[in-house]
Amino acid sequence: MRFLHVVDSMDPSKGGVSEAVRTMATALTNAGEYNEVLTLDDPTKTQYAVPFQVHAIGPSKGPWHYSSLLMPWLRAHYQQYDIIILHGLWLYVSFAVKRVMLKLAKISRKDNTLISTPRIYIMPHGMLDPYFQRSTNRKYKAIRNWLYWKIIESGLVNEAEGMLFTCNQERILARQPFRPYHPRQELIVGLGVSTPPAFTQELNINFNRIFSTISFGSYLLFLGRIDQKKGIDILLQAYHRLLQSAVYPSSSKVAANPYQEIPKLVIAGPGMESAYGKKLLEYVQDKPTLASKVFITGMQQGDAKWSLLYGCEAFILPSHQENFGLSVVEALACGKPVLISNQVNIFTEVCSEHAGFNADDTAEGTYCLLQTWINTSNNERQQMGAAAKRCYQKHFALQAATNRLQEVLLHN
């Protein structure tokens, strides 16, 4: 089968969608399927080390990410594929796919001919989550999305072959924010994550070289894009409260912790140059207790990323909305317990396997996560680490996810 993945960007700094596309297309290619990716990245600024062809026909322009080259490219190559998967919504790429899809259907009806056209599936990657319509920080965007849904997006969603979801929670949430919403099929295909490289002495040496001010094995790790949605501000507030509790023991049971001292906090990811990132940095610098315990490393990839994951006590993500959480799964694959909010859509799978803790996506909930971890014994932590690996193998291993995707798409 010939797959075409259409996505706005394959730039890893722009979030998890690009990494999901990269992982999915690579896994399908390794499973014997033919894959190509169409993206609006600037071909002069982007390089891809992937086992499939990438058509970068950008750069796109404006907030809609418009490109005059996209629709002509689709018209010229549309019929070369058996399946097209559109990754994401709300941008020009989805509009262009819809227009070409409707155009060919119209020609087929007019000429009374059967045009060979690919099946089109949409993978929203959490972009239909009601959070985006309810958040108080997105009032204008919520109105814009509602109008856009009525005019453009609903037709694409309801006329495509089906919707592809990473987990059941995403499928349930996608039904809530917009009407009319009646896709032909709602299919759970999961999303796999490649097995991480094994921990080696070289990774340990790399860690000590790159992160010389951080002790291996004695920190909590946030790894992801620096964005308000991720709840990093409430993480810092809760962590500061935890440190203050240790200073003033009469107000908290944390001081009576029989197991270990409060670990440091490492925040790694792109986006610190944003307005939100600068506010976080100011918050840390203004508080001496935080300045000595919080380390902000910027975006980390390759061996540096894996050494950070292997070196942490636990992974933490108090996100206000997380469709899947690739970094969460990568932490599980490294045998690390995860401390996540109940707005991370895979929290049910994680907690059912006893691979982590969850709480509300508030400063209080995040404080409870931190406090629970601090008061967890070393023996319990080791058991949770083993459970984390089992959780990864059972729910998120790449081969199992690829098999599910093939089963759904090739036999649907």
BELCORMO-V777567 format. One record per backbone hydrogen bond with DSSP energy under -0.5 kcal/mol. CO is the residue of the C=O (numbers start at 1). NH is the residue of the N-H. If there is no record, write none. Layout:
# BELCORMO-V777567
CO/NH ; CO/NH
This chain:
# BELCORMO-V777567
1/3 ; 1/34 ; 2/82 ; 2/83 ; 3/36 ; 4/6 ; 4/85 ; 5/7 ; 5/38 ; 6/87 ; 7/40 ; 8/40 ; 10/12 ; 11/14 ; 12/15 ; 15/19 ; 16/20 ; 17/21 ; 18/22 ; 19/23 ; 20/24 ; 21/25 ; 22/26 ; 23/27 ; 24/28 ; 25/29 ; 26/30 ; 27/31 ; 28/33 ; 29/32 ; 34/3 ; 35/53 ; 36/5 ; 37/55 ; 38/7 ; 39/57 ; 40/60 ; 41/43 ; 41/58 ; 42/45 ; 42/46 ; 48/50 ; 53/37 ; 54/56 ; 55/39 ; 55/57 ; 61/66 ; 62/65 ; 64/92 ; 66/61 ; 67/70 ; 67/71 ; 68/72 ; 69/73 ; 70/74 ; 71/75 ; 72/76 ; 73/77 ; 74/78 ; 77/80 ; 78/81 ; 82/119 ; 83/4 ; 84/86 ; 84/121 ; 85/6 ; 85/87 ; 86/88 ; 86/123 ; 87/8 ; 91/94 ; 91/95 ; 92/96 ; 93/97 ; 94/98 ; 95/99 ; 96/100 ; 97/101 ; 98/102 ; 99/103 ; 100/104 ; 101/105 ; 102/106 ; 103/107 ; 104/108 ; 105/109 ; 106/110 ; 107/111 ; 108/112 ; 108/113 ; 113/115 ; 115/117 ; 119/84 ; 119/121 ; 120/161 ; 120/162 ; 121/86 ; 122/124 ; 122/164 ; 123/88 ; 124/127 ; 126/129 ; 128/177 ; 129/132 ; 130/133 ; 130/134 ; 131/135 ; 135/138 ; 136/139 ; 138/142 ; 139/143 ; 140/144 ; 141/145 ; 142/146 ; 143/147 ; 144/148 ; 145/149 ; 146/150 ; 147/151 ; 148/152 ; 148/153 ; 149/154 ; 152/155 ; 152/156 ; 153/157 ; 154/158 ; 155/159 ; 156/160 ; 160/184 ; 162/122 ; 163/165 ; 163/187 ; 165/189 ; 165/190 ; 167/171 ; 168/172 ; 169/173 ; 170/174 ; 171/175 ; 172/175 ; 173/176 ; 173/177 ; 185/163 ; 185/187 ; 187/165 ; 187/189 ; 193/398 ; 200/204 ; 201/205 ; 202/206 ; 203/207 ; 204/208 ; 205/209 ; 206/210 ; 207/211 ; 211/214 ; 215/218 ; 218/264 ; 219/313 ; 219/314 ; 220/266 ; 221/223 ; 221/316 ; 222/268 ; 225/227 ; 227/230 ; 227/232 ; 228/231 ; 229/320 ; 229/321 ; 231/235 ; 232/236 ; 233/237 ; 234/238 ; 235/239 ; 236/240 ; 237/241 ; 238/242 ; 239/243 ; 240/244 ; 241/245 ; 242/246 ; 243/247 ; 244/248 ; 247/249 ; 248/251 ; 249/252 ; 252/255 ; 253/256 ; 254/257 ; 264/220 ; 265/295 ; 266/222 ; 266/268 ; 267/297 ; 267/298 ; 268/224 ; 270/226 ; 271/274 ; 271/277 ; 274/278 ; 275/279 ; 276/280 ; 277/281 ; 278/282 ; 279/283 ; 280/284 ; 281/285 ; 282/286 ; 284/287 ; 284/291 ; 286/288 ; 287/290 ; 287/291 ; 288/292 ; 290/293 ; 290/294 ; 293/265 ; 295/267 ; 295/297 ; 301/304 ; 301/305 ; 302/306 ; 303/307 ; 304/308 ; 305/309 ; 306/310 ; 307/311 ; 308/312 ; 309/312 ; 311/217 ; 313/337 ; 314/221 ; 315/339 ; 317/341 ; 322/345 ; 325/329 ; 326/330 ; 327/331 ; 328/332 ; 329/333 ; 330/334 ; 331/336 ; 332/335 ; 337/315 ; 338/340 ; 338/357 ; 339/317 ; 340/359 ; 341/344 ; 343/322 ; 343/345 ; 344/347 ; 346/350 ; 347/351 ; 348/352 ; 349/353 ; 350/355 ; 351/354 ; 355/338 ; 357/340 ; 359/342 ; 360/362 ; 362/366 ; 363/367 ; 364/368 ; 365/369 ; 366/370 ; 367/371 ; 368/372 ; 369/373 ; 370/374 ; 371/375 ; 373/376 ; 377/381 ; 378/382 ; 379/383 ; 380/384 ; 381/385 ; 382/386 ; 383/387 ; 384/388 ; 385/389 ; 386/390 ; 387/391 ; 388/392 ; 389/393 ; 390/394 ; 391/395 ; 391/396 ; 392/396 ; 392/397 ; 396/193 ; 397/401 ; 398/402 ; 399/403 ; 400/404 ; 401/405 ; 402/406 ; 403/407 ; 404/408 ; 405/409 ; 406/410 ; 407/411
